[in-house]
Amino acid sequence: MDHHQYDIAIVGMGCAGSHILLQMLDHPGMKNKKILILDDFQGESLDKTWSFWEKGVGNWDSLLSAKWALGNFKTNKVDLDFPLAPYVYKKLESKDFIAFAKAKLQQHPNFTFISARVENILENEFATIKTESESFEAKLVLDSRIDKAFYKDTKAITLKQHFLGWQIKVEKDTFDPDRFVMMDYRLRDPGTTSFIYILPYSKTEALVEFTYFSPDLVEDIVYEKYLKRFINECLKTNEFEITAKEQGIIPMTTYRFEQHHSRLVHKIGTAGGWVKSSTGYSFKLSEKRAKVLVNNYLEEKPLDTGMQNSRFQFYDDIMLEVLNEHNGRGHLLFQNLYSNNPITRIFAFLDEETTLWEEIKIMIPLTSMPFIKGFFKKLF
Ligand SMILES: Cc1cc2nc3c(=O)[nH]c(=O)nc-3n(C[C@H](O)[C@H](O)[C@H](O)COP(=O)(O)OP(=O)(O)OC[C@H]3O[C@@H](n4cnc5c(N)ncnc54)[C@H](O)[C@@H]3O)c2cc1C
């Protein structure tokens, strides 16, 4: 092998790429493998906050920027407070996570990071990865770039989780710093599934996001209108200062990204279907999948072995179908879900760790809702 040949090249050192890298760095089986990581960090990848729930102590606790032991869900009909134990809701900054992975890789001489944008990957005996000025060969590429075919697809159901968040400072004590708000549906853009998500950092400071699960995007002015209204009408203040902003679009889709794996290029992250399609969460799922992927690689199994659970994929597809068909009634679906289940069951379900019996308990109250009843009639 010359210096441009690698066992594995990872394209993209965002959420998925960094998780895979961290798994590899800690795995004795990877000690003699030559790994290349390429990323130029254009765009938002260093600028996100990643929140997730997990039980008790986790691998990234030293990197957290905040955590919560209590949660809340609200509509105009219900106001549900819940302790999360044994779960904790945690938040870290993407730049801290990526910096942690980068610092760790610098201690391993067989891992190389190159700051460059990948323009093209060709597959022959090896994969050839081309950047503007160099090319590299690898036996396997783990690729975070979303295939363009996804954006042209018309068959899959694709909603977008799109949001604008303002980190705000207010004058008077307004927030409960121990309690994050998963969804507050008191203020909605009519005809859409839209809600407020709140991560409070102190009594006077919080990230407040207006979020849609909907097929179409909206102009910035629309998110801003609802954020202002929420702050005025629900937080009951006109005096606030915006200290930071977060904006994003996450695909929520029945599209099967796995179709883009090829002999030498395996898609990872959003590009590989590592975003939970019914929620848009990906940080914890990526940690899990990175571990499975590295083990599969070392055991010479197909890399996708044990990644997807078709039962949960079916539930996700149903959820997306219902939200797509009845976008203006999503708040009722979530109200029903949160009113009839302890948060621990909901988290376990979303983590794809429930038993069939627990899933039936979740489904039964939902199937009594008229619009879901209609959907099930259509399905069977
Ligand atoms: C604003 C925002 C907030 C989110 N918050 C949460 C959250 O709280 N919790 C959660 O679980 N999920 C969250 N998500 C969803 C999901 O976790 C993220 O989108 C996650 O970053 C997806 O991981 P990824 O590795 O596919 O992509 P990214 O993390 O975006 O990483 C892809 C990397 O590939 C690099 N890259 C792309 N093209 C090339 C190229 N041609 N050459 C070289 N490098 C390239 C990019 O620079 C980037 O660093 C959020 C998403 C957004 C957009």
The ligand as a Gaussian input file, in Angstrom:
#p B3LYP/6-31G(d) Opt

LIG

0 1
 C      -30.044000      21.947000      13.083000
 C      -30.217000      20.474000      13.381000
 C      -30.401000      20.067000      14.681000
 C      -30.554000      18.705000      14.968000
 N      -30.745000      18.333000      16.254000
 C      -30.824000      17.019000      16.567000
 C      -30.971000      16.619000      17.901000
 O      -31.120000      17.447000      18.801000
 N      -30.956000      15.280000      18.172000
 C      -30.817000      14.344000      17.198000
 O      -30.767000      13.156000      17.500000
 N      -30.752000      14.713000      15.902000
 C      -30.736000      16.016000      15.562000
 N      -30.629000      16.390000      14.250000
 C      -30.704000      15.353000      13.212000
 C      -29.403000      14.612000      12.969000
 O      -28.843000      14.162000      14.177000
 C      -28.364000      15.442000      12.303000
 O      -28.826000      15.953000      11.085000
 C      -27.056000      14.678000      12.080000
 O      -26.076000      15.667000      12.002000
 C      -27.045000      13.758000      10.859000
 O      -25.809000      13.077000      10.833000
 P      -24.957000      12.903000       9.507000
 O      -23.663000      12.336000       9.911000
 O      -25.752000      12.220000       8.478000
 O      -24.782000      14.374000       8.932000
 P      -23.893000      15.560000       9.464000
 O      -23.782000      15.544000      10.934000
 O      -24.436000      16.794000       8.801000
 O      -22.465000      15.212000       8.892000
 C      -22.196000      15.108000       7.521000
 C      -20.760000      15.596000       7.340000
 O      -20.366000      15.305000       6.011000
 C      -19.649000      16.382000       5.516000
 N      -19.735000      16.344000       4.057000
 C      -20.855000      16.455000       3.299000
 N      -20.521000      16.382000       2.004000
 C      -19.192000      16.199000       1.950000
 C      -18.270000      16.058000       0.884000
 N      -18.674000      16.083000      -0.369000
 N      -16.965000      15.906000       1.190000
 C      -16.537000      15.883000       2.476000
 N      -17.367000      16.005000       3.533000
 C      -18.685000      16.180000       3.257000
 C      -20.290000      17.630000       6.127000
 O      -19.388000      18.722000       6.163000
 C      -20.640000      17.107000       7.523000
 O      -19.646000      17.391000       8.481000
 C      -30.510000      17.740000      13.932000
 C      -30.352000      18.176000      12.620000
 C      -30.233000      19.521000      12.344000
 C      -30.099000      19.942000      10.899000

